[in-house]
Amino acid sequence: MSKSVSANTAHLQALAARHADLEARLEMETHRPLPDSAAIAQLKKAKLRIKDALGQN
């Protein structure tokens, strides 16, 4: 496997892990007694940016 393919795979795995982390944080925030709507919006935007980056590869 070439270094560029290996680096790309590692990058995609890092993006997927970040996406999963954001999903977990979003889940926790939405289930709090008083969810922070601004934090929820920020988490959703971050997830969407990562999803877009994953889709481009």
N, C-alpha and C positions, 0 to 999 in steps of 0.2 A: 504494500500500500504506500503510495507516495505521501510525502509530508503535507502537501496541500489538501489531499483528500482526508488525511488524518486530522488536520487542523480544522477542516470544515466540519467533520463529524463531531469533533470536540465542541466546536462553536454551537452546532445544532443541539447537542446534548445539554450544553449550558443554558441555551435559550429555553429548552423544554423544561429544565429544572426550575428556572426562574418563573416560567409560566405557571408551573405547579405550585410554587411558593406563593405567587400572587393569588392563585385560586384559593388556597388555604386561608390566606389573610382576608380575602373577600368573604369567604364563608364565615369566618369568625366575626368579622365586622357586622355582617348582616344579621347575625343571631344575637348580638348584644342587646341588652334592654333598651338602650337609646343609641341606635346606629348613627354614625356620623356620615351624612349624605355626601359631604365633600370628599371624605376619605374613600367612600365607595366609588364615587365618580373617578377619582384619581386612579384607584386600583383597576377599574374597568378599562380606562384609557391605556394604562401601562400594559395590561393583558392584551389589548387589541394591537398595540404596537409590536409586541413580541409575536403574536399570531401572524401578523403581516410579514414580519421578518422571516418566520419559519416557512411561510407560504412562498416566499420569493426564492428559496433555495431548493 
